[in-house]
Amino acid sequence: MDLLSAAYGATSDEDADDPSASAPAVAELACVAPPPSKRPRWEPPPQPMRQQPVGTWGFGDRTDAPPLASSASGRYISKRERALLAASLDSSSPLPSPATADFDSTFGSITDSNLRADILHSLRSQSKPGSSKSLPLKLSVSLKDHSKAVNRVDWSLSHAHLLASAGMDHTVRVWNVWDKRNTTARVLKHHTAAVKDVRWSLHGPSLLSGGFDCSLQLFDVAEGKVAKVFKEDQAVEVIKFNPCDPNLFLSGGSKGSLKLWDIRSGLVTKEFHRSLGTILDIEFSADGKQFISSTDTTRSNISENTITIWDVLRQVPLSNQVYTEAFTCPCVRYHPYEASFVAQSNGNYIAIFSARPPFKLNKYMRFEGHGVWGFPIKCNFSLSGRELASGSSDGCIYIYDYKSGRLLRKIEAFKDACTDVAYNPVMPNVIASCSWTGEISVFE
């Protein structure tokens, strides 16, 4: 009895463990399997335990996994031993990927089989740009599942009934906008911080997204999984595919770095170096040989680098003194057909520039009436290029005539700032918009 009392009365290695000393070991094991919770000393059960059937250990199809404790020996298994045994089992078994763990398994349909009849007819008729002279007028669909601000909306070119949105709530959502049963097709939770931008791939139902978790992620919408992850050294602010090579895309971020990535290799092929502030927007020319970058220059000379025109091949700026006003520009857009581009200014107007050197500002016309006031307000051209639509700090959509600068229509979309607008790539009279409070509205 004295021997038994001495053996069980002594402090066990579980009680003797110093929490501060074991912290590094726990941190190393945390990514594999959480350490088991503290339990009372093991006592043999009143009846022998049945042997676990082969292949049912909960680690996939493993058949050689031993039990964590032997029921025959009656030996006490310490906390350290239990953690090491669990780690040895989990380290050799495949872990669930982040894409699987963070993906909302509630799938909706991405097909067009359950759309409204008039929408389905319009999608399949493939209207030519400029064939419709009507402007968006009435609210078609309201989507309200985002819990925080929506930064971007983007229509799929290959599946024009699908709309993607990037939110400050860490999610990317895919909407089957006119589906009569469920408009939410996908909820993608593969980012761990706010998502700033999302773009549909130019060929196939794939999405590229980037955000404050310093990652770019390519998501296969049909398969429901992350296809590739590109790690950045900065928070990602904006991304854009090269219009002539869908395997290349450009990213800009919080440190002012601009990188050209190749999806096939997953590597950066070109970097564009200059002392820039946070990249606010980027836009490729139609031939993919040049691009525009807009930069937050509040900490430097405002007359330089606000808007920069870059040569992609030579990786040099063609001009960095395009816009000399004392305002930053949260959005830049090339005209789809003419040799010009526009820039949304925090001066509460949209400026027009020539797309040919020396990239002169049009001093005689601008688009005024909407408000920016520090919000990341975007603008976009219609399919024909005849109209220019802009969000506004007052929650409205402003549609201007591009040739005259005249305001054609003002649509009251939200109570708070309207941050982005996007024309449908097939139906010229349909426009999507998003708000600072997380709402998305589609007008037709």
C-alpha positions, 0 to 999 in steps of 0.5 A: 500500500505504501508503494502504491500510495507513493506511486499515485501520490507523486505529481504526474508529468501532466501536473508538472508541465510548465504551461509557459515551457510547453507553449512552443510545442503546443503552437507547433501542433496547433496547425495539425490538431488541437491539443486534447483538453485536460482530463482526469486520470484514466480508470479502467472501464467496468467491461473490456472495450470492443476492438475498433473496426478496421478503417473507422478511426476517423482519419480517412481510410487508414487501417494501420492506426493504433488506438491512443490508449491500451485498455489492457495495460491500464497505464496512465496516458499523460497529456504530452503523450496524448498530444504526440500520439494525436500529432503522429496520426494526423501528420501522416493523414491528409488534412482537409484543404483550406478551400474545403474547410472554409467553403460554404457547402450550400450550393445553388444552381449556376445554370440558366435553367430556372431563369425568367423567360424574358431574361433567358430570351435576352441572354440567348439572343446575344444583343449587339453593343449599341442595339438598345437605346433604352436605359436602365429604369426599374429595379429588377433584383435586390440582393442583401446577403453581404453583412458589410460593404461591397467593394466590387461587382463583376458580371461573367462574360461566358455566363451573363446571368452570373454576378460576382461580388467582393465584400468587406465581410471576408466573402466572395459571393456568386449570384444567379441573379434571376434564378426563381428559386435561389439567387445565391449560387455560391458563398466563398469563404476562402479569404481570412480578411476583407476582399477588395476585388474579384474578377471573372476569368476571361475563359470559363467559370473561374473567379480571381479574388484578392484582399487584405489577407495578402493573397490572390485566389483562383476559384473554380466555381463549377467544381466548388474549390480553390484551384490556385493561391498566389501569395503577396507581400502586401494587401491586395487592392485591385486585380485585372486580367490581360485582355489579350492573354487570359493567363496573365493578370495584374495586381496592385496593393497597399505597398504600391507594388504592381506585379504581372502574374502567370496563372500557369506557373503561379509566378510573377513574370514582371514587376513595375517599380516606382515610389508609389503609394497604395494602388487604387485602380489599374486598367489595361488597354485593349491590346494589352500593351499598356496599362494605367495605374492610379495611386494614393499620393497623399504622402508625396508630390500630388502632381506626380504618379497620381495617374501613370501610363505604363509600357508592359513590355519594357516595364517603364512608365510612359508618363507620370504627370497626366493628372496634376490636380490635387485629388486622387482618383479611385477609378480609371477606365479606357473607352471601349472604342475610342482612344481616350480614358476617364478617371474618377476624381475625388474632386467630385467629377470624372475627367477625360484624357487622350489615350495617345501621348502626351495623354492630355487632359480634356480641359473643356469637358468633364462629368459632374453632378455625382459625389465621391467625397473620399469613397472608392466610387467606381464608374464604367462604360456601357457596351456601346461606349455611348454612356458612362455610369458612375456610383455616387456618395449619395447612393444614386447611379448617374448615367452620362452621355459620353459625347456631351457630358450631359446627365441622362438619368439619375437612379436612386439605388441606395440610402448610402454610398453606391460604390460600383456599377457594372453593365451586363456584357450581353444585355445593354440595358441591365446594370448592377450596383453595390453599396457601402452597407452591403446591398446589391441592386440590379436595374433593367 
